[in-house]
């Protein structure tokens, strides 16, 4: 599986880059929407050439988004 990255927003309009390793983009969208995110767009291509460490430094996982930030679900 490869890393996919989504630009999402919460109820207050704050944006975040969220990474995951889903089988498909649609599965990732479903996971994010189930977590209360509004998915704005896929940004995986924008991160092409980035290392896994660079992605993990600048993006959050779904779990981190829900537990380590002040994300407000829709």
PDB file of N, CA, C, O and CB in Angstrom:
ATOM      1  N   UNK A   1       0.836  -1.189   0.000  1.00  0.00           N
ATOM      2  CA  UNK A   1       0.000   0.000   0.000  1.00  0.00           C
ATOM      3  C   UNK A   1       0.874   1.243   0.000  1.00  0.00           C
ATOM      4  O   UNK A   1       1.979   1.251   0.541  1.00  0.00           O
ATOM      5  CB  UNK A   1      -0.947   0.004   1.210  1.00  0.00           C
ATOM      6  N   UNK A   2       0.364   2.261  -0.602  1.00  0.00           N
ATOM      7  CA  UNK A   2       1.099   3.515  -0.605  1.00  0.00           C
ATOM      8  C   UNK A   2       0.346   4.554   0.213  1.00  0.00           C
ATOM      9  O   UNK A   2      -0.848   4.426   0.483  1.00  0.00           O
ATOM     10  CB  UNK A   2       1.326   4.015  -2.044  1.00  0.00           C
ATOM     11  N   UNK A   3       1.074   5.565   0.587  1.00  0.00           N
ATOM     12  CA  UNK A   3       0.478   6.640   1.380  1.00  0.00           C
ATOM     13  C   UNK A   3      -0.353   7.535   0.468  1.00  0.00           C
ATOM     14  O   UNK A   3       0.070   7.899  -0.630  1.00  0.00           O
ATOM     15  CB  UNK A   3       1.574   7.468   2.113  1.00  0.00           C
ATOM     16  N   UNK A   4      -1.527   7.874   0.941  1.00  0.00           N
ATOM     17  CA  UNK A   4      -2.381   8.860   0.274  1.00  0.00           C
ATOM     18  C   UNK A   4      -2.557  10.040   1.223  1.00  0.00           C
ATOM     19  O   UNK A   4      -2.563   9.874   2.443  1.00  0.00           O
ATOM     20  CB  UNK A   4      -3.775   8.242  -0.131  1.00  0.00           C
ATOM     21  N   UNK A   5      -2.698  11.218   0.656  1.00  0.00           N
ATOM     22  CA  UNK A   5      -2.819  12.428   1.464  1.00  0.00           C
ATOM     23  C   UNK A   5      -4.063  13.200   1.015  1.00  0.00           C
ATOM     24  O   UNK A   5      -4.311  13.385  -0.176  1.00  0.00           O
ATOM     25  CB  UNK A   5      -1.536  13.314   1.344  1.00  0.00           C
ATOM     26  N   UNK A   6      -4.827  13.639   2.007  1.00  0.00           N
ATOM     27  CA  UNK A   6      -6.040  14.396   1.741  1.00  0.00           C
ATOM     28  C   UNK A   6      -5.970  15.740   2.445  1.00  0.00           C
ATOM     29  O   UNK A   6      -5.437  15.854   3.549  1.00  0.00           O
ATOM     30  CB  UNK A   6      -7.287  13.612   2.189  1.00  0.00           C
ATOM     31  N   UNK A   7      -6.513  16.748   1.794  1.00  0.00           N
ATOM     32  CA  UNK A   7      -6.738  18.032   2.434  1.00  0.00           C
ATOM     33  C   UNK A   7      -8.156  17.985   2.966  1.00  0.00           C
ATOM     34  O   UNK A   7      -9.103  17.767   2.210  1.00  0.00           O
ATOM     35  CB  UNK A   7      -6.515  19.245   1.443  1.00  0.00           C
ATOM     36  N   UNK A   8      -8.306  18.190   4.270  1.00  0.00           N
ATOM     37  CA  UNK A   8      -9.620  18.123   4.900  1.00  0.00           C
ATOM     38  C   UNK A   8      -9.876  19.395   5.690  1.00  0.00           C
ATOM     39  O   UNK A   8      -8.961  20.168   5.971  1.00  0.00           O
ATOM     40  CB  UNK A   8      -9.731  16.887   5.815  1.00  0.00           C
ATOM     41  N   UNK A   9     -11.120  19.590   6.035  1.00  0.00           N
ATOM     42  CA  UNK A   9     -11.502  20.705   6.898  1.00  0.00           C
ATOM     43  C   UNK A   9     -12.414  20.184   7.997  1.00  0.00           C
ATOM     44  O   UNK A   9     -13.082  19.163   7.835  1.00  0.00           O
ATOM     45  CB  UNK A   9     -12.201  21.833   6.086  1.00  0.00           C
ATOM     46  N   UNK A  10     -12.434  20.894   9.107  1.00  0.00           N
ATOM     47  CA  UNK A  10     -13.335  20.517  10.201  1.00  0.00           C
ATOM     48  C   UNK A  10     -14.524  21.471  10.233  1.00  0.00           C
ATOM     49  O   UNK A  10     -14.664  22.318   9.351  1.00  0.00           O
ATOM     50  CB  UNK A  10     -12.588  20.529  11.568  1.00  0.00           C
ATOM     51  N   UNK A  11     -15.361  21.341  11.219  1.00  0.00           N
ATOM     52  CA  UNK A  11     -16.579  22.140  11.332  1.00  0.00           C
ATOM     53  C   UNK A  11     -16.289  23.637  11.430  1.00  0.00           C
ATOM     54  O   UNK A  11     -17.101  24.455  10.997  1.00  0.00           O
ATOM     55  CB  UNK A  11     -17.376  21.695  12.540  1.00  0.00           C
ATOM     56  N   UNK A  12     -15.141  23.997  11.995  1.00  0.00           N
ATOM     57  CA  UNK A  12     -14.808  25.406  12.163  1.00  0.00           C
ATOM     58  C   UNK A  12     -14.111  26.003  10.945  1.00  0.00           C
ATOM     59  O   UNK A  12     -13.841  27.203  10.906  1.00  0.00           O
ATOM     60  CB  UNK A  12     -13.936  25.579  13.373  1.00  0.00           C
ATOM     61  N   UNK A  13     -13.819  25.155   9.939  1.00  0.00           N
ATOM     62  CA  UNK A  13     -13.158  25.648   8.742  1.00  0.00           C
ATOM     63  C   UNK A  13     -11.653  25.522   8.755  1.00  0.00           C
ATOM     64  O   UNK A  13     -10.987  25.974   7.824  1.00  0.00           O
ATOM     65  CB  UNK A  13     -13.513  27.051   8.535  1.00  0.00           C
ATOM     66  N   UNK A  14     -11.097  24.910   9.803  1.00  0.00           N
ATOM     67  CA  UNK A  14      -9.645  24.706   9.840  1.00  0.00           C
ATOM     68  C   UNK A  14      -9.260  23.571   8.899  1.00  0.00           C
ATOM     69  O   UNK A  14      -9.979  22.580   8.768  1.00  0.00           O
ATOM     70  CB  UNK A  14      -9.166  24.398  11.284  1.00  0.00           C
ATOM     71  N   UNK A  15      -8.131  23.732   8.257  1.00  0.00           N
ATOM     72  CA  UNK A  15      -7.631  22.755   7.297  1.00  0.00           C
ATOM     73  C   UNK A  15      -6.539  21.901   7.908  1.00  0.00           C
ATOM     74  O   UNK A  15      -5.849  22.316   8.840  1.00  0.00           O
ATOM     75  CB  UNK A  15      -7.112  23.450   6.047  1.00  0.00           C
ATOM     76  N   UNK A  16      -6.394  20.692   7.363  1.00  0.00           N
ATOM     77  CA  UNK A  16      -5.311  19.792   7.774  1.00  0.00           C
ATOM     78  C   UNK A  16      -4.975  18.875   6.609  1.00  0.00           C
ATOM     79  O   UNK A  16      -5.837  18.526   5.802  1.00  0.00           O
ATOM     80  CB  UNK A  16      -5.707  18.962   9.041  1.00  0.00           C
ATOM     81  N   UNK A  17      -3.718  18.496   6.539  1.00  0.00           N
ATOM     82  CA  UNK A  17      -3.291  17.453   5.621  1.00  0.00           C
ATOM     83  C   UNK A  17      -3.262  16.159   6.423  1.00  0.00           C
ATOM     84  O   UNK A  17      -2.583  16.065   7.446  1.00  0.00           O
ATOM     85  CB  UNK A  17      -1.885  17.775   4.970  1.00  0.00           C
ATOM     86  N   UNK A  18      -4.005  15.167   5.950  1.00  0.00           N
ATOM     87  CA  UNK A  18      -4.118  13.895   6.655  1.00  0.00           C
ATOM     88  C   UNK A  18      -3.603  12.794   5.745  1.00  0.00           C
ATOM     89  O   UNK A  18      -3.942  12.742   4.563  1.00  0.00           O
ATOM     90  CB  UNK A  18      -5.588  13.617   7.093  1.00  0.00           C
ATOM     91  N   UNK A  19      -2.773  11.906   6.310  1.00  0.00           N
ATOM     92  CA  UNK A  19      -2.248  10.801   5.524  1.00  0.00           C
ATOM     93  C   UNK A  19      -2.878   9.489   5.987  1.00  0.00           C
ATOM     94  O   UNK A  19      -3.338   9.355   7.120  1.00  0.00           O
ATOM     95  CB  UNK A  19      -0.710  10.736   5.635  1.00  0.00           C
ATOM     96  N   UNK A  20      -2.879   8.542   5.080  1.00  0.00           N
ATOM     97  CA  UNK A  20      -3.357   7.200   5.382  1.00  0.00           C
ATOM     98  C   UNK A  20      -2.819   6.228   4.358  1.00  0.00           C
ATOM     99  O   UNK A  20      -2.212   6.627   3.364  1.00  0.00           O
ATOM    100  CB  UNK A  20      -4.893   7.153   5.416  1.00  0.00           C
ATOM    101  N   UNK A  21      -3.045   4.943   4.607  1.00  0.00           N
ATOM    102  CA  UNK A  21      -2.596   3.903   3.692  1.00  0.00           C
ATOM    103  C   UNK A  21      -3.769   2.995   3.298  1.00  0.00           C
ATOM    104  O   UNK A  21      -3.722   1.785   3.518  1.00  0.00           O
ATOM    105  CB  UNK A  21      -1.461   3.076   4.332  1.00  0.00           C
ATOM    106  N   UNK A  22      -4.805   3.580   2.724  1.00  0.00           N
ATOM    107  CA  UNK A  22      -5.976   2.795   2.337  1.00  0.00           C
ATOM    108  C   UNK A  22      -5.718   2.023   1.043  1.00  0.00           C
ATOM    109  O   UNK A  22      -4.753   2.287   0.327  1.00  0.00           O
ATOM    110  CB  UNK A  22      -7.198   3.708   2.171  1.00  0.00           C
ATOM    111  N   UNK A  23      -6.587   1.080   0.766  1.00  0.00           N
ATOM    112  CA  UNK A  23      -6.493   0.345  -0.504  1.00  0.00           C
ATOM    113  C   UNK A  23      -6.817   1.238  -1.685  1.00  0.00           C
ATOM    114  O   UNK A  23      -6.187   1.148  -2.739  1.00  0.00           O
ATOM    115  CB  UNK A  23      -7.431  -0.860  -0.496  1.00  0.00           C
ATOM    116  N   UNK A  24      -7.815   2.109  -1.498  1.00  0.00           N
ATOM    117  CA  UNK A  24      -8.240   2.999  -2.586  1.00  0.00           C
ATOM    118  C   UNK A  24      -8.495   4.393  -2.028  1.00  0.00           C
ATOM    119  O   UNK A  24      -8.643   4.578  -0.820  1.00  0.00           O
ATOM    120  CB  UNK A  24      -9.518   2.452  -3.292  1.00  0.00           C
ATOM    121  N   UNK A  25      -8.543   5.368  -2.930  1.00  0.00           N
ATOM    122  CA  UNK A  25      -8.874   6.735  -2.535  1.00  0.00           C
ATOM    123  C   UNK A  25     -10.282   6.781  -1.942  1.00  0.00           C
ATOM    124  O   UNK A  25     -10.514   7.446  -0.932  1.00  0.00           O
ATOM    125  CB  UNK A  25      -8.764   7.697  -3.744  1.00  0.00           C
ATOM    126  N   UNK A  26     -11.219   6.073  -2.572  1.00  0.00           N
ATOM    127  CA  UNK A  26     -12.602   6.069  -2.083  1.00  0.00           C
ATOM    128  C   UNK A  26     -12.702   5.517  -0.668  1.00  0.00           C
ATOM    129  O   UNK A  26     -13.483   6.018   0.140  1.00  0.00           O
ATOM    130  CB  UNK A  26     -13.489   5.255  -3.014  1.00  0.00           C
ATOM    131  N   UNK A  27     -11.921   4.493  -0.366  1.00  0.00           N
ATOM    132  CA  UNK A  27     -11.912   3.935   0.995  1.00  0.00           C
ATOM    133  C   UNK A  27     -11.380   4.969   1.986  1.00  0.00           C
ATOM    134  O   UNK A  27     -11.871   5.063   3.111  1.00  0.00           O
ATOM    135  CB  UNK A  27     -11.051   2.642   1.054  1.00  0.00           C
ATOM    136  N   UNK A  28     -10.377   5.746   1.571  1.00  0.00           N
ATOM    137  CA  UNK A  28      -9.820   6.782   2.433  1.00  0.00           C
ATOM    138  C   UNK A  28     -10.851   7.885   2.670  1.00  0.00           C
ATOM    139  O   UNK A  28     -11.008   8.358   3.796  1.00  0.00           O
ATOM    140  CB  UNK A  28      -8.536   7.370   1.814  1.00  0.00           C
ATOM    141  N   UNK A  29     -11.544   8.288   1.626  1.00  0.00           N
ATOM    142  CA  UNK A  29     -12.594   9.309   1.763  1.00  0.00           C
ATOM    143  C   UNK A  29     -13.654   8.824   2.744  1.00  0.00           C
ATOM    144  O   UNK A  29     -14.084   9.577   3.618  1.00  0.00           O
ATOM    145  CB  UNK A  29     -13.239   9.636   0.383  1.00  0.00           C
ATOM    146  N   UNK A  30     -14.077   7.574   2.605  1.00  0.00           N
ATOM    147  CA  UNK A  30     -15.075   7.022   3.531  1.00  0.00           C
ATOM    148  C   UNK A  30     -14.575   7.067   4.969  1.00  0.00           C
ATOM    149  O   UNK A  30     -15.317   7.446   5.875  1.00  0.00           O
ATOM    150  CB  UNK A  30     -15.426   5.577   3.146  1.00  0.00           C
ATOM    151  N   UNK A  31     -13.317   6.682   5.180  1.00  0.00           N
ATOM    152  CA  UNK A  31     -12.734   6.701   6.527  1.00  0.00           C
ATOM    153  C   UNK A  31     -12.714   8.123   7.093  1.00  0.00           C
ATOM    154  O   UNK A  31     -13.065   8.345   8.252  1.00  0.00           O
ATOM    155  CB  UNK A  31     -11.304   6.118   6.503  1.00  0.00           C
ATOM    156  N   UNK A  32     -12.304   9.073   6.270  1.00  0.00           N
ATOM    157  CA  UNK A  32     -12.226  10.463   6.730  1.00  0.00           C
ATOM    158  C   UNK A  32     -13.611  11.036   7.023  1.00  0.00           C
ATOM    159  O   UNK A  32     -13.804  11.728   8.022  1.00  0.00           O
ATOM    160  CB  UNK A  32     -11.516  11.327   5.686  1.00  0.00           C
ATOM    161  N   UNK A  33     -14.559  10.748   6.157  1.00  0.00           N
ATOM    162  CA  UNK A  33     -15.918  11.244   6.381  1.00  0.00           C
ATOM    163  C   UNK A  33     -16.533  10.603   7.625  1.00  0.00           C
ATOM    164  O   UNK A  33     -17.248  11.272   8.371  1.00  0.00           O
ATOM    165  CB  UNK A  33     -16.801  10.966   5.151  1.00  0.00           C
ATOM    166  N   UNK A  34     -16.266   9.320   7.858  1.00  0.00           N
ATOM    167  CA  UNK A  34     -16.746   8.658   9.072  1.00  0.00           C
ATOM    168  C   UNK A  34     -16.154   9.302  10.330  1.00  0.00           C
ATOM    169  O   UNK A  34     -16.769   9.277  11.396  1.00  0.00           O
ATOM    170  CB  UNK A  34     -16.399   7.163   9.034  1.00  0.00           C
ATOM    171  N   UNK A  35     -14.952   9.879  10.194  1.00  0.00           N
ATOM    172  CA  UNK A  35     -14.299  10.542  11.321  1.00  0.00           C
ATOM    173  C   UNK A  35     -14.781  11.982  11.500  1.00  0.00           C
ATOM    174  O   UNK A  35     -14.395  12.646  12.462  1.00  0.00           O
ATOM    175  CB  UNK A  35     -12.790  10.525  11.130  1.00  0.00           C
ATOM    176  N   UNK A  36     -15.620  12.469  10.583  1.00  0.00           N
ATOM    177  CA  UNK A  36     -16.165  13.816  10.706  1.00  0.00           C
ATOM    178  C   UNK A  36     -15.455  14.865   9.889  1.00  0.00           C
ATOM    179  O   UNK A  36     -15.658  16.060  10.108  1.00  0.00           O
ATOM    180  CB  UNK A  36     -16.142  14.223  12.108  1.00  0.00           C
ATOM    181  N   UNK A  37     -14.620  14.445   8.943  1.00  0.00           N
ATOM    182  CA  UNK A  37     -13.910  15.389   8.082  1.00  0.00           C
ATOM    183  C   UNK A  37     -14.733  15.711   6.840  1.00  0.00           C
ATOM    184  O   UNK A  37     -15.507  14.888   6.353  1.00  0.00           O
ATOM    185  CB  UNK A  37     -12.541  14.824   7.679  1.00  0.00           C
ATOM    186  N   UNK A  38     -14.546  16.917   6.345  1.00  0.00           N
ATOM    187  CA  UNK A  38     -15.010  17.234   5.001  1.00  0.00           C
ATOM    188  C   UNK A  38     -13.772  17.152   4.119  1.00  0.00           C
ATOM    189  O   UNK A  38     -12.816  17.904   4.311  1.00  0.00           O
ATOM    190  CB  UNK A  38     -15.715  18.669   4.921  1.00  0.00           C
ATOM    191  N   UNK A  39     -13.787  16.253   3.167  1.00  0.00           N
ATOM    192  CA  UNK A  39     -12.634  16.057   2.293  1.00  0.00           C
ATOM    193  C   UNK A  39     -12.692  17.086   1.174  1.00  0.00           C
ATOM    194  O   UNK A  39     -13.663  17.148   0.419  1.00  0.00           O
ATOM    195  CB  UNK A  39     -12.599  14.609   1.716  1.00  0.00           C
ATOM    196  N   UNK A  40     -11.653  17.881   1.079  1.00  0.00           N
ATOM    197  CA  UNK A  40     -11.584  18.928   0.065  1.00  0.00           C
ATOM    198  C   UNK A  40     -11.021  18.368  -1.228  1.00  0.00           C
ATOM    199  O   UNK A  40     -11.630  18.517  -2.287  1.00  0.00           O
ATOM    200  CB  UNK A  40     -10.730  20.107   0.553  1.00  0.00           C
ATOM    201  N   UNK A  41      -9.855  17.718  -1.149  1.00  0.00           N
ATOM    202  CA  UNK A  41      -9.271  17.133  -2.351  1.00  0.00           C
ATOM    203  C   UNK A  41      -8.140  16.184  -1.986  1.00  0.00           C
ATOM    204  O   UNK A  41      -7.571  16.246  -0.897  1.00  0.00           O
ATOM    205  CB  UNK A  41      -8.761  18.229  -3.292  1.00  0.00           C
ATOM    206  N   UNK A  42      -7.837  15.311  -2.925  1.00  0.00           N
ATOM    207  CA  UNK A  42      -6.665  14.449  -2.781  1.00  0.00           C
ATOM    208  C   UNK A  42      -5.438  15.268  -3.126  1.00  0.00           C
ATOM    209  O   UNK A  42      -5.424  15.982  -4.129  1.00  0.00           O
ATOM    210  CB  UNK A  42      -6.768  13.177  -3.688  1.00  0.00           C
ATOM    211  N   UNK A  43      -4.414  15.169  -2.303  1.00  0.00           N
ATOM    212  CA  UNK A  43      -3.178  15.904  -2.565  1.00  0.00           C
ATOM    213  C   UNK A  43      -1.969  14.983  -2.620  1.00  0.00           C
ATOM    214  O   UNK A  43      -0.832  15.424  -2.452  1.00  0.00           O
ATOM    215  CB  UNK A  43      -2.966  16.966  -1.503  1.00  0.00           C
ATOM    216  N   UNK A  44      -2.219  13.717  -2.852  1.00  0.00           N
ATOM    217  CA  UNK A  44      -1.132  12.741  -2.924  1.00  0.00           C
ATOM    218  C   UNK A  44      -0.094  13.143  -3.957  1.00  0.00           C
ATOM    219  O   UNK A  44       1.105  13.071  -3.690  1.00  0.00           O
ATOM    220  CB  UNK A  44      -1.679  11.359  -3.251  1.00  0.00           C
ATOM    221  N   UNK A  45      -0.539  13.564  -5.131  1.00  0.00           N
ATOM    222  CA  UNK A  45       0.409  13.931  -6.191  1.00  0.00           C
ATOM    223  C   UNK A  45       1.283  15.113  -5.793  1.00  0.00           C
ATOM    224  O   UNK A  45       2.429  15.214  -6.233  1.00  0.00           O
ATOM    225  CB  UNK A  45      -0.340  14.259  -7.475  1.00  0.00           C
ATOM    226  N   UNK A  46       0.751  16.006  -4.964  1.00  0.00           N
ATOM    227  CA  UNK A  46       1.529  17.165  -4.520  1.00  0.00           C
ATOM    228  C   UNK A  46       2.709  16.752  -3.642  1.00  0.00           C
ATOM    229  O   UNK A  46       3.674  17.505  -3.508  1.00  0.00           O
ATOM    230  CB  UNK A  46       0.634  18.138  -3.758  1.00  0.00           C
ATOM    231  N   UNK A  47       2.640  15.582  -3.053  1.00  0.00           N
ATOM    232  CA  UNK A  47       3.683  15.095  -2.154  1.00  0.00           C
ATOM    233  C   UNK A  47       4.598  14.083  -2.831  1.00  0.00           C
ATOM    234  O   UNK A  47       5.475  13.508  -2.187  1.00  0.00           O
ATOM    235  CB  UNK A  47       3.058  14.474  -0.922  1.00  0.00           C
ATOM    236  N   UNK A  48       4.397  13.863  -4.131  1.00  0.00           N
ATOM    237  CA  UNK A  48       5.238  12.916  -4.854  1.00  0.00           C
ATOM    238  C   UNK A  48       6.697  13.333  -4.735  1.00  0.00           C
ATOM    239  O   UNK A  48       7.026  14.508  -4.894  1.00  0.00           O
ATOM    240  CB  UNK A  48       4.818  12.825  -6.339  1.00  0.00           C
ATOM    241  N   UNK A  49       7.551  12.391  -4.461  1.00  0.00           N
ATOM    242  CA  UNK A  49       8.973  12.672  -4.275  1.00  0.00           C
ATOM    243  C   UNK A  49       9.348  12.936  -2.833  1.00  0.00           C
ATOM    244  O   UNK A  49      10.532  12.991  -2.502  1.00  0.00           O
ATOM    245  CB  UNK A  49       9.371  13.843  -5.107  1.00  0.00           C
ATOM    246  N   UNK A  50       8.354  13.100  -1.964  1.00  0.00           N
ATOM    247  CA  UNK A  50       8.622  13.301  -0.541  1.00  0.00           C
ATOM    248  C   UNK A  50       8.880  11.950   0.119  1.00  0.00           C
ATOM    249  O   UNK A  50       8.302  10.935  -0.268  1.00  0.00           O
ATOM    250  CB  UNK A  50       7.438  14.034   0.151  1.00  0.00           C
ATOM    251  N   UNK A  51       9.733  11.955   1.095  1.00  0.00           N
ATOM    252  CA  UNK A  51       9.989  10.723   1.837  1.00  0.00           C
ATOM    253  C   UNK A  51       8.864  10.496   2.837  1.00  0.00           C
ATOM    254  O   UNK A  51       8.111  11.415   3.160  1.00  0.00           O
ATOM    255  CB  UNK A  51      11.362  10.781   2.558  1.00  0.00           C
ATOM    256  N   UNK A  52       8.760   9.273   3.320  1.00  0.00           N
ATOM    257  CA  UNK A  52       7.761   8.950   4.342  1.00  0.00           C
ATOM    258  C   UNK A  52       7.963   9.849   5.570  1.00  0.00           C
ATOM    259  O   UNK A  52       6.993  10.341   6.147  1.00  0.00           O
ATOM    260  CB  UNK A  52       7.853   7.446   4.744  1.00  0.00           C
ATOM    261  N   UNK A  53       9.215  10.059   5.963  1.00  0.00           N
ATOM    262  CA  UNK A  53       9.495  10.914   7.126  1.00  0.00           C
ATOM    263  C   UNK A  53       9.026  12.347   6.900  1.00  0.00           C
ATOM    264  O   UNK A  53       8.493  12.974   7.815  1.00  0.00           O
ATOM    265  CB  UNK A  53      10.990  10.904   7.441  1.00  0.00           C
ATOM    266  N   UNK A  54       9.218  12.864   5.704  1.00  0.00           N
ATOM    267  CA  UNK A  54       8.754  14.227   5.404  1.00  0.00           C
ATOM    268  C   UNK A  54       7.230  14.312   5.491  1.00  0.00           C
ATOM    269  O   UNK A  54       6.684  15.283   6.014  1.00  0.00           O
ATOM    270  CB  UNK A  54       9.230  14.664   3.999  1.00  0.00           C
ATOM    271  N   UNK A  55       6.555  13.293   4.977  1.00  0.00           N
ATOM    272  CA  UNK A  55       5.093  13.277   5.046  1.00  0.00           C
ATOM    273  C   UNK A  55       4.635  13.200   6.496  1.00  0.00           C
ATOM    274  O   UNK A  55       3.735  13.936   6.902  1.00  0.00           O
ATOM    275  CB  UNK A  55       4.521  12.093   4.241  1.00  0.00           C
ATOM    276  N   UNK A  56       5.244  12.318   7.275  1.00  0.00           N
ATOM    277  CA  UNK A  56       4.848  12.161   8.675  1.00  0.00           C
ATOM    278  C   UNK A  56       5.154  13.405   9.498  1.00  0.00           C
ATOM    279  O   UNK A  56       4.498  13.654  10.509  1.00  0.00           O
ATOM    280  CB  UNK A  56       5.549  10.960   9.285  1.00  0.00           C
ATOM    281  N   UNK A  57       6.133  14.179   9.079  1.00  0.00           N
ATOM    282  CA  UNK A  57       6.476  15.420   9.781  1.00  0.00           C
ATOM    283  C   UNK A  57       5.452  16.522   9.513  1.00  0.00           C
ATOM    284  O   UNK A  57       5.153  17.321  10.400  1.00  0.00           O
ATOM    285  CB  UNK A  57       7.869  15.895   9.363  1.00  0.00           C
ATOM    286  N   UNK A  58       4.915  16.567   8.296  1.00  0.00           N
ATOM    287  CA  UNK A  58       4.059  17.676   7.893  1.00  0.00           C
ATOM    288  C   UNK A  58       2.569  17.351   7.847  1.00  0.00           C
ATOM    289  O   UNK A  58       1.745  18.258   7.732  1.00  0.00           O
ATOM    290  CB  UNK A  58       4.485  18.155   6.563  1.00  0.00           C
ATOM    291  N   UNK A  59       2.213  16.077   7.934  1.00  0.00           N
ATOM    292  CA  UNK A  59       0.818  15.653   7.875  1.00  0.00           C
ATOM    293  C   UNK A  59       0.484  14.863   9.138  1.00  0.00           C
ATOM    294  O   UNK A  59       1.379  14.391   9.839  1.00  0.00           O
ATOM    295  CB  UNK A  59       0.545  14.802   6.598  1.00  0.00           C
ATOM    296  N   UNK A  60      -0.796  14.725   9.417  1.00  0.00           N
ATOM    297  CA  UNK A  60      -1.224  13.939  10.583  1.00  0.00           C
ATOM    298  C   UNK A  60      -2.001  12.722  10.110  1.00  0.00           C
ATOM    299  O   UNK A  60      -2.633  12.739   9.054  1.00  0.00           O
ATOM    300  CB  UNK A  60      -2.090  14.796  11.553  1.00  0.00           C
ATOM    301  N   UNK A  61      -1.942  11.675  10.905  1.00  0.00           N
ATOM    302  CA  UNK A  61      -2.776  10.511  10.622  1.00  0.00           C
ATOM    303  C   UNK A  61      -4.197  10.814  11.098  1.00  0.00           C
ATOM    304  O   UNK A  61      -4.422  11.792  11.812  1.00  0.00           O
ATOM    305  CB  UNK A  61      -2.209   9.220  11.315  1.00  0.00           C
ATOM    306  N   UNK A  62      -5.137   9.985  10.705  1.00  0.00           N
ATOM    307  CA  UNK A  62      -6.518  10.174  11.159  1.00  0.00           C
ATOM    308  C   UNK A  62      -6.560  10.097  12.682  1.00  0.00           C
ATOM    309  O   UNK A  62      -7.232  10.902  13.326  1.00  0.00           O
ATOM    310  CB  UNK A  62      -7.468   9.108  10.528  1.00  0.00           C
ATOM    311  N   UNK A  63      -5.853   9.146  13.252  1.00  0.00           N
ATOM    312  CA  UNK A  63      -5.828   9.003  14.715  1.00  0.00           C
ATOM    313  C   UNK A  63      -5.270  10.260  15.377  1.00  0.00           C
ATOM    314  O   UNK A  63      -5.844  10.752  16.348  1.00  0.00           O
ATOM    315  CB  UNK A  63      -4.989   7.776  15.123  1.00  0.00           C
ATOM    316  N   UNK A  64      -4.161  10.781  14.862  1.00  0.00           N
ATOM    317  CA  UNK A  64      -3.577  12.008  15.422  1.00  0.00           C
ATOM    318  C   UNK A  64      -4.545  13.175  15.297  1.00  0.00           C
ATOM    319  O   UNK A  64      -4.678  13.976  16.222  1.00  0.00           O
ATOM    320  CB  UNK A  64      -2.252  12.348  14.718  1.00  0.00           C
ATOM    321  N   UNK A  65      -5.216  13.272  14.165  1.00  0.00           N
ATOM    322  CA  UNK A  65      -6.171  14.356  13.952  1.00  0.00           C
ATOM    323  C   UNK A  65      -7.241  14.353  15.033  1.00  0.00           C
ATOM    324  O   UNK A  65      -7.605  15.402  15.565  1.00  0.00           O
ATOM    325  CB  UNK A  65      -6.817  14.239  12.570  1.00  0.00           C
ATOM    326  N   UNK A  66      -7.742  13.164  15.352  1.00  0.00           N
ATOM    327  CA  UNK A  66      -8.847  13.053  16.315  1.00  0.00           C
ATOM    328  C   UNK A  66      -8.402  13.144  17.769  1.00  0.00           C
ATOM    329  O   UNK A  66      -9.187  13.541  18.631  1.00  0.00           O
ATOM    330  CB  UNK A  66      -9.570  11.756  16.105  1.00  0.00           C
ATOM    331  N   UNK A  67      -7.148  12.780  18.055  1.00  0.00           N
ATOM    332  CA  UNK A  67      -6.718  12.726  19.454  1.00  0.00           C
ATOM    333  C   UNK A  67      -5.722  13.812  19.853  1.00  0.00           C
ATOM    334  O   UNK A  67      -5.674  14.195  21.022  1.00  0.00           O
ATOM    335  CB  UNK A  67      -6.114  11.396  19.729  1.00  0.00           C
ATOM    336  N   UNK A  68      -4.931  14.312  18.916  1.00  0.00           N
ATOM    337  CA  UNK A  68      -3.849  15.232  19.267  1.00  0.00           C
ATOM    338  C   UNK A  68      -4.069  16.661  18.806  1.00  0.00           C
ATOM    339  O   UNK A  68      -3.202  17.512  19.006  1.00  0.00           O
ATOM    340  CB  UNK A  68      -2.575  14.736  18.697  1.00  0.00           C
ATOM    341  N   UNK A  69      -5.211  16.941  18.194  1.00  0.00           N
ATOM    342  CA  UNK A  69      -5.485  18.294  17.718  1.00  0.00           C
ATOM    343  C   UNK A  69      -6.836  18.755  18.253  1.00  0.00           C
ATOM    344  O   UNK A  69      -7.555  17.993  18.901  1.00  0.00           O
ATOM    345  CB  UNK A  69      -5.461  18.352  16.166  1.00  0.00           C
ATOM    346  N   UNK A  70      -7.164  19.990  17.979  1.00  0.00           N
ATOM    347  CA  UNK A  70      -8.482  20.511  18.416  1.00  0.00           C
ATOM    348  C   UNK A  70      -9.497  20.419  17.284  1.00  0.00           C
ATOM    349  O   UNK A  70     -10.365  21.283  17.152  1.00  0.00           O
ATOM    350  CB  UNK A  70      -8.360  21.985  18.897  1.00  0.00           C
ATOM    351  N   UNK A  71      -9.391  19.374  16.468  1.00  0.00           N
ATOM    352  CA  UNK A  71     -10.292  19.095  15.363  1.00  0.00           C
ATOM    353  C   UNK A  71     -11.730  19.004  15.875  1.00  0.00           C
ATOM    354  O   UNK A  71     -11.995  18.353  16.886  1.00  0.00           O
ATOM    355  CB  UNK A  71      -9.884  17.793  14.645  1.00  0.00           C
ATOM    356  N   UNK A  72     -12.662  19.665  15.164  1.00  0.00           N
ATOM    357  CA  UNK A  72     -14.079  19.635  15.497  1.00  0.00           C
ATOM    358  C   UNK A  72     -14.815  18.905  14.366  1.00  0.00           C
ATOM    359  O   UNK A  72     -14.958  19.460  13.276  1.00  0.00           O
ATOM    360  CB  UNK A  72     -14.647  21.088  15.708  1.00  0.00           C
ATOM    361  N   UNK A  73     -15.285  17.673  14.602  1.00  0.00           N
ATOM    362  CA  UNK A  73     -15.909  16.912  13.522  1.00  0.00           C
ATOM    363  C   UNK A  73     -17.209  17.542  13.038  1.00  0.00           C
ATOM    364  O   UNK A  73     -17.895  18.243  13.781  1.00  0.00           O
ATOM    365  CB  UNK A  73     -16.172  15.498  13.976  1.00  0.00           C
ATOM    366  N   UNK A  74     -17.529  17.275  11.777  1.00  0.00           N
ATOM    367  CA  UNK A  74     -18.800  17.726  11.188  1.00  0.00           C
ATOM    368  C   UNK A  74     -19.919  16.878  11.742  1.00  0.00           C
ATOM    369  O   UNK A  74     -21.080  17.079  11.387  1.00  0.00           O
ATOM    370  CB  UNK A  74     -18.771  17.648   9.632  1.00  0.00           C
TER     371      UNK A  74
END
